[in-house]
Amino acid sequence: VQLQASGGGLVQAGGSLRLSCAASGRTFSSSHMGWFRQAPGKEREFVAAISWSGASTYYADSVKGRFTISRDNAKSTVYLQMNSLKPEDTAVYYCAALRKWPSIPADYWGQGTLVTVSS
């Protein structure tokens, strides 16, 4: 699976952004998918996960109630709707297939998208 994240940008605190991750490859519709992020000077961390069917989701405590993960298997795309953004959400966001539910990524990382939240 090849992955390309998009939709990042600069937004003020309290604002919203919607990230997209387009995947190529035959296994997308059968893969659990996740969003991860890496802030400057910090390790990459888990943000949200969605099961292959979309029936189950899982969130990091830091984004619960503010972010929503979804997917469209017909378009081979996974989304991350981010509301009530905070400066601490500033990071490069990546999507990845999951090696183990709900937060262990597979080894492949596509290109991320930068989200910058100003205070």
C-alpha positions as CSV (number, residue, x, y, z in Angstrom):
1,V,0.0,0.0,0.0
2,Q,1.3,3.4,-1.0
3,L,0.1,6.4,1.1
4,Q,-0.2,10.1,0.4
5,A,-1.5,12.4,3.1
6,S,-2.9,15.9,2.3
7,G,-5.0,18.7,3.7
8,G,-2.6,20.2,6.2
9,G,-2.1,23.9,6.6
10,L,-2.0,26.8,9.0
11,V,-5.0,27.4,11.2
12,Q,-5.8,29.4,14.3
13,A,-6.5,27.7,17.6
14,G,-10.1,26.6,17.8
15,G,-10.3,26.1,14.0
16,S,-10.8,22.9,11.9
17,L,-9.0,21.0,9.2
18,R,-9.8,17.8,7.3
19,L,-6.9,15.6,6.4
20,S,-7.1,13.0,3.6
21,C,-4.9,10.0,2.9
22,A,-5.1,8.4,-0.5
23,A,-3.9,4.8,-0.7
24,S,-3.0,2.7,-3.6
25,G,-2.8,-1.0,-3.6
26,R,-5.2,-3.9,-3.4
27,T,-5.1,-4.4,0.4
28,F,-6.5,-1.0,1.5
29,S,-10.1,-2.2,1.9
30,S,-9.0,-5.1,4.1
31,S,-6.5,-3.0,6.2
32,H,-7.1,-1.3,9.5
33,M,-5.8,2.2,9.2
34,G,-4.4,4.8,11.5
35,W,-3.3,8.4,11.8
36,F,-0.1,9.3,13.6
37,R,1.7,12.6,14.2
38,Q,5.2,13.8,14.9
39,A,5.7,17.2,16.5
40,P,9.1,18.9,16.3
41,G,11.6,17.3,18.6
42,K,9.2,14.5,19.6
43,E,8.6,10.9,18.7
44,R,5.9,9.9,16.4
45,E,2.6,9.2,18.3
46,F,-0.7,7.5,17.7
47,V,-3.7,9.7,17.0
48,A,-6.6,7.6,15.7
49,A,-7.5,4.2,14.2
50,I,-10.3,2.8,12.1
51,S,-11.1,-0.8,11.4
52,W,-11.1,-2.1,7.8
53,S,-14.9,-1.9,7.6
54,G,-15.2,1.4,9.4
55,A,-17.3,-0.1,12.2
56,S,-14.7,0.4,14.9
57,T,-12.7,3.5,15.8
58,Y,-10.1,4.3,18.5
59,Y,-8.6,7.6,19.6
60,A,-5.7,8.8,21.7
61,D,-7.0,10.5,24.8
62,S,-5.5,13.8,23.7
63,V,-7.8,14.0,20.7
64,K,-10.9,12.2,21.9
65,G,-14.0,14.3,21.3
66,R,-12.2,16.7,18.9
67,F,-11.0,14.4,16.1
68,T,-13.0,12.0,13.9
69,I,-11.5,9.3,11.7
70,S,-13.5,7.9,8.8
71,R,-12.8,6.0,5.5
72,D,-14.2,5.5,2.1
73,N,-13.1,2.1,0.8
74,A,-14.5,2.9,-2.7
75,K,-12.1,5.8,-2.9
76,S,-9.3,4.1,-1.0
77,T,-9.1,7.1,1.3
78,V,-9.0,7.6,5.0
79,Y,-9.9,11.0,6.6
80,L,-9.2,12.8,9.8
81,Q,-11.6,15.6,10.7
82,M,-9.9,17.8,13.3
83,N,-12.0,20.3,15.3
84,S,-11.2,22.6,18.2
85,L,-7.5,22.5,17.2
86,K,-4.9,23.5,19.8
87,P,-1.3,24.7,19.4
88,E,-0.2,21.3,20.8
89,D,-1.8,19.6,17.8
90,T,1.0,21.1,15.6
91,A,2.8,18.3,13.9
92,V,3.4,16.4,10.7
93,Y,0.5,14.0,10.3
94,Y,0.9,10.6,8.7
95,C,-1.5,7.8,7.9
96,A,-0.4,4.2,8.0
97,A,-1.8,0.7,7.8
98,L,-2.0,-1.0,11.2
99,R,0.1,-4.1,11.9
100,K,-1.9,-4.6,15.1
101,W,-5.1,-3.1,16.3
102,P,-5.5,-0.4,17.5
103,S,-2.3,1.5,17.4
104,I,0.7,-0.5,16.1
105,P,1.6,0.7,12.7
106,A,3.1,-1.4,9.8
107,D,6.6,-0.4,8.8
108,Y,5.7,1.7,5.8
109,W,5.2,5.4,6.1
110,G,4.0,7.6,3.2
111,Q,4.5,11.3,2.9
112,G,2.9,13.3,5.8
113,T,1.2,16.6,5.8
114,L,2.1,19.5,8.1
115,V,-0.5,21.0,10.4
116,T,0.4,24.2,12.2
117,V,-2.0,25.6,14.8
118,S,-1.3,29.2,15.9
119,S,-2.3,30.6,19.3
